[in-house]
Amino acid sequence: MSQEQLLQLGFKFGKNGAHSARSMMIEELKHLLLSRDKSAIKSDYEDDIINFNLLHKPTEKSRKLTYRHLVDLYSLDTQVTLFNVFRKWWELDENAQAILALQLAVARDPLLRGSTEVILQLEPGERLVRETMEAFLAKDDPERFSPASLKSFSQNINGTWTQAGFLIGKAKKYREIPKMSYVNVAYALFLGHCHGLSGQRLFDSFWCQMLDQDKETLYNLAYRASLRGLLNFKQASDIVEVTFPHFELSGA
């Protein structure tokens, strides 16, 4: 799959990302999606945020910025494959929603995607100091961001990992292993599928690695996802097969 095809599916690339402005805003996203059914189109969400002030923002400017930020992270457009699948699966398991939002945000925000490396290197219970994330963001180009920007970006990124359950704590952040849902594993496999991966390579992909679960757990949750019709999963010893018969990759 070429980068152009991945862009059509909804992935984003580059150096900058939405987390230069805000975290993943999980509560706003939940409230927004709760107000509309799966048939909602992008302009419906725009109306809800900007014209009807569904998210209770104090000014028109803040409403427009909120809409722009949520579009950057999630697209809010069912014509975009990644959001279309995300929206169809959103209501299947409420406990999966925060991590599901994280997965889509990671696919669409290069800044957040890069931070996955920092999070996965931490042992359960290990503290993440903000300076560690700042150093990671600055390592390739120390002059790129000001100290104030690095602090803000790190706070936004660490806030998102906290909202998703990979970190706990307020002033001090500590690594946590969140409980994973079959929905999250199905979406991770779908993201790998979009990259042209198949079989065992899907379970070894970045998208499954970021869930930080052992292989047996991933297999078990993939099997549960297959029972619920999200995908087809077959396993015989070390040979696995995963297909998504309900979704055609429009960017392919």
Salt bridges, closest charged atoms under 4 A:
GLU28 OE2 - ARG22 NH2 3.83
GLU28 OE2 - LYS57 NZ 3.14
ASP44 OD1 - ARG36 NH1 3.94
ASP48 OD2 - ARG36 NE 2.82
GLU60 OE2 - LYS64 NZ 3.28
ASP72 OD1 - LYS12 NZ 3.70
GLU91 OE2 - ARG87 NH2 3.13
ASP109 OD2 - HIS19 ND1 2.63
GLU131 OE2 - ARG130 NH2 3.69
GLU134 OE2 - ARG130 NE 2.51
ASP140 OD1 - LYS139 NZ 3.29
ASP204 OD1 - LYS215 NZ 3.03
ASP212 OD2 - ARG175 NH2 2.47
